[in-house]
Amino acid sequence: MKKLVATIFTILFLTSSANSFERPTVTIGLSGLTGAWAATGTQQEYSETGTSPVNTKEYGAFTADYATVMLELGLNESISLGVEYALGDIDTPENRNESSGATPTSKVSGTIKDYTTAYALIRIPLGGLYTKLGVSTMDVHSNENQLSGNQYGNAKSTGYVFGLGYEVQTEAGVGIRAELNAANYDSVEFTNGQTNKNTVNIDDMMGATARIALVKSF
């Protein structure tokens, strides 16, 4: 899949370069997004000797609002290449393992950091309609407060994004974009690094976002 995405980006760049001798345009933008993510989590809980794992599998989903900044290079009237960066972290809900005592035995949540997307924006000759194809990267941090004191560490994941949007230009020269995106992400694994280890796998990660963006081209 990574080779396919790289090939598509290369073709887009070569095609645009061959067909356009105009000065590239630079576009900056600010977006507000509402996102929804879902995944399947599997925990393998081993015995004290590191054998006989007990598997627990659950499906979960959450929503979050966040903002991004973007920078685009317009190669011609049809194709732009861009990069987008999320301002701030994206936090998942907290999961608690309640004990019989007054204090929960463990509290676990996740945080997405440095969420970055590189993309190609391709304009469709139907008014302001466009489509996007991109690759996202993110650091997934595991946040836990456990009675054992064990930590699970962090992981990285890559996602492949497809979007469809519409842009209108205002009299002030500022563009307004409305856009929907869908994404699929690579699986990640966390482990507490102990002999009687716990391993957590996050699979089938998917996301969808709705965005409103303000953009200005120079």
Secondary structure, DSSP 8 states (H G I E B T S, - for coil): -HHHHHHHHHHHHHHHHHH--S--EEEEEEEEEEEEEEEEEEEEE--TTS-S-EEEEEEEEEEEEEEEEEEEEE-SSSEEEEEEEEES-EE---EEE--SSSS-SEEEEEEEEEEEEEEEEEE-SSTTEEEEEEEEEEEEEEEEEETT-----EEEEEEEEEEEEEEEE-TTSEEEEEEEEEEEE--EEEE--STT-EEEEEEEEEEEEEEEEEEEE-
